[in-house]
Amino acid sequence: MKETHNVDLVIVGGGPAGMTAAIYAAHANLSTVLLDENVTGGLVNSTHTVQNYPSYPTIHGMELMEKMREHVDHLDVSVEEVCELESVSIEGDIKTIETDEAIFNSHAVIFATGRKPKALELSSDCEEVHYCAICDGGPYKNKRVIVVGGGNSGFDEGLYLMQLGVSHLTVVEAADRYFAAEATQQQLLEKPNVQGRLSTKLVDVQLENDQLVAAVLENAEGEREIIPADGIFVFLGQDPNNEVFKDSIALSEAGYIKAGADMGTNVPGVYGAGDINEKTFRQITTAMSDATIAVLSAERYIRLLKRSS
């Protein structure tokens, strides 16, 4: 039988927004639990270099998230990682979040679930397709890899793969230009064992004994080319991680939370923070700002709710 826990606040998602919310909740003396279906840190864990976080001119994303987690642990906030969210009931004064191991009743909920990488659509299943170079790049030393996506993430992860010692790297971008910062583009493309392909899509793979041996590229004219490849790393952007609450709160057409200035949703006592919110800019610092506002708003809501009960 699952244990039931009564708390003031449940935070769903343990990236920069979720952990910032946990820190502010602790200082507001709110009994809080932070739930994450994976491990804390979110997509920042797979960011090779963070260069725009105040106080650190440059820092590895995972290291930054480890420091943030240390801060959360220092404040004794309860954190549940690798837990499956089974159901969400957020109507009424008491919200209920059920995981595979426990049931949490709370006065308020902050959803900071972030985004997930867009998948590469292929006709064949291929175990050599990855979405995180930091996580999965190690085995590709001295091998040929393809990076799909010409934005900042693709080029940043491409540079990381080069540091790991891949023998050859091809950047494939469907548009007629790359979208990464010019300096980052130059840093990667000037390497002799790196090639770039614009107006090109990766449309299929070739396998031998269920192992990747080549990729099929197609340019804007429909011409196809087969190039050898041992691994494929995909950075095509992200989709909102909204499955657990998509039928419970108002979302934008693209599936993001329509949060107000106080980060509140259309459901009283329910807030959104970070990349899951509909917004123009998504950065670590903007996620932390959202979380700060969400907790301050939630604390006021909880205080007034308790006073009236």
N, C-alpha and C positions, 0 to 999 in steps of 0.2 A: 504494500500500500504506500502511495506517495505521501511524503511529508508536506504539510501546509505551513507556509511562512507568511506572517503579516508584517508588512513594512510600509513606510511612508511613500517610497518611490522605487519604481522598477525602471532601470535603464536597459534598453535592448540595443546591443551593439557596443563593441569595445574598441573602436578606433579612436582617433584624436578627439572626436566629439564626445563619444561615450565616456572616455576616461576623464576628460575635462569636466563633464557633468558630474561624475563620481566625486571628483575633488571638491567641487563647489558644494555638492550635496552634503559631504562630510562636514565642511565648515559651517553649513547651515543647520547642523545637528539633525539632519533627516536620516532616519534608518533607511538604508538603501541596499539594493542588490543590483549588480551589473551582470547581464547575461550575454554570452556570445556563443554563436554556433560553431565558431572556430577558436582561434586564440586571439588575445587582445593585440591590437596594433593595426588591424585592417589592411588595406592596400598599401599603407605606408611601409609595412614590413618588407614589401617587394620593391621599394624605391631605393636604388643604389646610392644616390647622392641627393640630399636635401640642402639647398643653398640659400633659401629665403626664410628660414626660421630664426627669428630674433634671438640673439645671444650665441648662435652657432653659425659662423661663416660657412661651414660645411660639415655635414654629419650624415652618416649612413642612416637610412630610414629606420631600420630595425633597432639600431642603437638608440635613436631618439624615442622610439616607442617603448624600449626597455626602461629608459629613464622615466618616462611618464608612468609606466606601470609601477615602478618603485615608489613613486609619489602616491599612487592610489593605495598600494599595500601599506605604506607608512601611516596612512590615515585609517587603516583597518576596515576598509570598505569590502563587503562580501562580493567576491567575483566567482561566477560559475562559467567555466569555459567548456567548449566542445559539448554543448547541450543542445538538444533538438527541441525547437519550439513547436508544440503540438496544437495549441489553441490560444486564442486571444479573445477576451470578453471585456470591453472597455466602456460599455454603457453604464450609467449610474455612478454613484459616489465611490463604489468599490470596484476597482479594476482587477481582473484575474488573468494572469499569464501562466499557462501550464507548459512545462517542459517534460521531457521523457523521464525525469527523475523527481520533480517536485512541482508544487502549486504555490504561486506567489500572489497574495492579495495585497493591493496597494491603493493609496488615495490618488496617485498620479503615475503616469507613464511617460517616458521620453523615448521615442524611437530614433536611434542614431545608427541605422543599419547600413548606411552607405550604398555603395554600388558594387557590381560584379562585372568582370570582363565579358565583353561580347564574344561569343563563340565563332570560330571559323567553320563555315558550313562545307562539309566534304561528303562525297558519296561513300567513302570507306572510313571505318573507324581506324584511327592511327594513334598508337600510344606515344609516338614521338612528337605530338603536337602539344605545346606547353603555353602557359600564360604568365609565367614568372621566371625570368632568367636567373634571378638570385636563388630561387628555390630549386630549379631543375637544370641549371646550366652546367654544373660540374662535370657530368659524364661526357660533355661534348668537346673537351680539349682535343686538339688535333683533328677535329672533324668539321664537316661543312654544315653550316646552318643558314636558315632563311628567317629574316625578321619581317613580319607582315604588319605594316603600319608605319607611316612616316611622320608621326607626331613626336612630341617630346619624350613620351614613354618609350616608343620604339627605338629612338636614337640613343636614349640614355641606357636602355637595356642592351642595345647593340654594343655600346662602349664597354659595358660590363662583360659581355661575352668575349670581346676581344681581349680583355684583361685575363680571362680564364684560359686563353690560348687556343681558340678555335682556329682552324686552318684557313677558312674562307667564310665570308658573310655576305649575303645579298639582302638588301633592303627593298621590299616590294611595296609600292604605294599606288592605290587606284587612281588618285587624282593626278593632275598634271604638274603638281609641285609638292614639296615636302612642307610640313607644318611645324617642324621643330625649330628651335632658335637657330639662327644662322651660324653662330659660333659652334654649336653642338653638331650641326650638319657638317661643317667643315672639318671638325675634329675627327669625325668618323669616316667621311667619304674620302679624305685625303690618304687614308691608309691603303697600301698597294693591294692588299688581299680583301678589299671591300668593294662591292659593286652596288649601284643603285638602279632600280627600274621604276620609272614613273609611268603613269597611265597603264598600269599593269595589275592584274589580279592573279592570286593563286587559286586555281579552280579545281585542282585534283591532285592526288598523290599516287605514286606507284610503289607497290610493296613487293617484297620477295620474302617468302617464309614469314609473313605477317610483320615484316620489318621494313621501315621506310628506306627507300633507296633513291627516290627522285621526286621532284615536284613538277606539276604542269602549270606553266604560266600562260596567261592570255593577255595580249595588249589591246588597246582601244580599237584596233582594226580587226580584231578577232583572230589574229595570228597566234598560234600556240608554240611554245618552246618547252622542252623538257630539260631541267637542270638537275644534276646530282645533289642530294641533300640527305643528311643524317638526322637533322632535327629542325623543327619549325617552331618559332616563338611568335605569338600573336598578340598584337597591341592595337586593337581596333576601337578602343573606347570602352565605355561601361554602360550597363543598364541598371536602373534602380532596383535595390533589393527590397521589394515591397510585398513579397508573397504572404507574409504572416498577417498583414493588416490591410491588404488592398481592398477588401470588401467591408472594412470597418470605418475608414475615414476618407475625407475628400482628397482626391489626387488630381494632378494636372493630366492633360491628355497624354503626356509622355510617361506618366506613372510616378511622378514625384509628389511629395507631401506639399500641399498648399498651406504653408504656415504663415501666420500673421507676424506683425512686428514683435510680438511677445513670444514668438515661436509656437503659439497655440494653434491647434487644429480646429475643425468644426465640432469636435467632441470635447466638452469641458474636462480639464484635467489631463489632456493628452497633448503632447508636444512633439515637434520634430526638430532635429538638429543635425547639421553637417551636410554631407553630399546627398542625402536622401531628400533634402528640401528642394523645391523649385526655386532656382536662383541663377544669377548670371555668372558668378565666379565661384569656383570650388577649389579652395586651397586649405592647407592644414590650419592656417590662422583663421580663416573664415569659419571653418568647422568649430574651432574652439570658441569663437565669438558667439555662434549660434547656441552652443551648449551652455555658455555662461548665462545668456539671456533666458534660455529654457528653464534652467534650475532656479534662477531668481523668480521667474514667473510661477513655477511650480510650487516653490516655497510659500509664496503669497497665497496661492490657491489653497494649498493644504492648511495653512494657518487659518484662513477664513472658513474653510470647511469644518475644521475641528471646533472652531468657536461657535458655529451655528448648530452643531450637533449636540 
